[in-house]
C-alpha cells in the first residue's frame, strides 16, 4: 500500500502561482506513473496532468498546458505541479494519484482557491 500526501494548496489571487507537492511512501516510487487530478465544486473529478516513470508528460485539458507543469523527483519520492497564471476556474481540490500494476492510490487532496 502506498500513501500519498499532498501539500502546497491555498488561497491565491488570479494571475498568481502555486506549486503543489505529493510525497509518496515506498521504495519503488520511480516505477509509479503519477498524476494530478482536480475536482471543482459540483463537478466530476478531471485529469490535470500525468507523468510516466520515464518522465513523459500528458496534460488532460489544453487550457492548462502552458500554464501548469508536472514534474517528479525520484530521489525525493515526490511529484510536483507548478501552476502559473491561475484563474478562478482553477479553483478545486487537487488530488495526487499513483499507478503501477494493480496499484491505484489516491491522496487526500489539497484545496486550491483562486480568488481576489
C-alpha positions as CSV (number, residue, x, y, z in Angstrom):
1,X,0.0,0.0,0.0
2,X,1.4,3.4,-1.0
3,X,0.5,6.5,0.9
4,X,0.3,9.9,-0.9
5,X,0.4,13.2,1.0
6,X,-0.3,16.4,-1.0
7,X,0.7,19.9,0.2
8,X,1.0,23.4,-1.2
9,X,-2.6,24.4,-1.7
10,X,-4.1,27.6,-0.5
11,X,-5.6,30.9,-1.5
12,X,-4.0,32.8,-4.4
13,X,-5.1,35.8,-6.4
14,X,-5.9,35.5,-10.1
15,X,-2.6,35.5,-12.1
16,X,-0.7,34.1,-9.2
17,X,1.3,30.8,-8.9
18,X,1.3,27.8,-6.6
19,X,3.4,24.7,-6.5
20,X,1.7,21.5,-5.3
21,X,3.7,18.6,-3.9
22,X,2.8,15.0,-3.4
23,X,5.1,12.8,-1.3
24,X,4.8,9.1,-1.8
25,X,5.8,6.3,0.6
26,X,7.5,3.2,-0.6
27,X,10.8,2.2,-2.3
28,X,9.6,1.8,-5.8
29,X,8.3,5.3,-6.5
30,X,10.5,5.5,-9.6
31,X,8.2,2.9,-11.2
32,X,5.0,4.7,-10.5
33,X,3.0,6.6,-13.1
34,X,1.9,9.7,-11.2
35,X,-0.9,12.1,-11.9
36,X,-2.7,15.2,-10.7
37,X,-6.5,15.4,-10.9
38,X,-8.9,18.0,-9.7
39,X,-12.5,18.3,-8.6
40,X,-14.3,21.6,-8.6
41,X,-17.5,22.0,-6.6
42,X,-20.4,20.3,-8.2
43,X,-18.2,18.8,-11.0
44,X,-16.6,15.5,-11.7
45,X,-13.0,14.8,-11.0
46,X,-10.9,15.5,-14.1
47,X,-7.4,14.8,-15.2
48,X,-4.9,17.7,-14.9
49,X,-1.6,16.0,-15.8
50,X,0.3,12.8,-15.7
51,X,3.9,11.8,-15.8
52,X,5.2,8.3,-16.5
53,X,8.0,6.5,-14.8
54,X,10.2,7.6,-17.7
55,X,9.2,11.2,-17.4
56,X,6.8,11.6,-20.3
57,X,4.0,14.0,-19.6
58,X,0.4,14.4,-20.6
59,X,-2.0,17.2,-19.9
60,X,-5.7,16.5,-19.8
61,X,-7.0,19.9,-20.7
62,X,-5.3,22.1,-23.4
63,X,-6.3,25.0,-21.3
64,X,-3.8,24.1,-18.5
65,X,-1.0,23.1,-20.8
66,X,1.3,26.1,-21.0
67,X,0.3,27.2,-17.5
68,X,0.8,24.0,-15.5
69,X,3.8,21.8,-15.4
70,X,4.1,18.4,-13.9
71,X,7.5,17.1,-12.8
72,X,8.9,14.4,-10.5
73,X,12.0,13.9,-8.3
74,X,12.5,10.2,-7.8
75,X,15.2,10.9,-5.2
76,X,12.6,12.6,-3.0
77,X,9.7,10.3,-3.9
78,X,7.8,13.5,-4.9
79,X,5.8,14.7,-7.8
80,X,5.1,18.4,-8.3
81,X,2.5,20.5,-10.1
82,X,3.7,24.0,-10.9
83,X,0.7,26.2,-11.6
84,X,1.1,29.6,-13.1
85,X,-1.3,32.3,-14.3
86,X,-4.0,30.8,-12.1
87,X,-7.6,31.6,-12.9
88,X,-10.7,31.5,-10.7
89,X,-11.9,28.4,-12.7
90,X,-8.8,26.6,-11.5
91,X,-10.4,26.5,-8.0
92,X,-10.7,22.9,-7.0
93,X,-9.5,20.2,-4.7
94,X,-6.3,18.8,-6.3
95,X,-5.6,15.1,-5.9
96,X,-2.4,13.1,-6.4
97,X,-2.6,9.6,-8.0
98,X,-0.1,6.8,-8.2
99,X,-0.4,3.8,-10.5
100,X,1.7,0.7,-11.1
101,X,0.5,-2.7,-11.9
102,X,-2.7,-3.3,-9.8
103,X,-1.9,-0.3,-7.6
104,X,-4.2,2.7,-7.9
105,X,-3.7,5.0,-4.9
106,X,-5.0,8.5,-4.1
107,X,-4.1,11.2,-1.8
108,X,-6.5,13.1,0.5
109,X,-6.4,16.2,-1.7
110,X,-5.3,19.8,-1.3
111,X,-7.6,22.8,-1.8
112,X,-6.6,25.5,-4.3
113,X,-8.7,28.6,-4.2
114,X,-8.1,31.3,-6.8
115,X,-9.9,34.5,-5.8
116,X,-9.3,38.2,-5.3
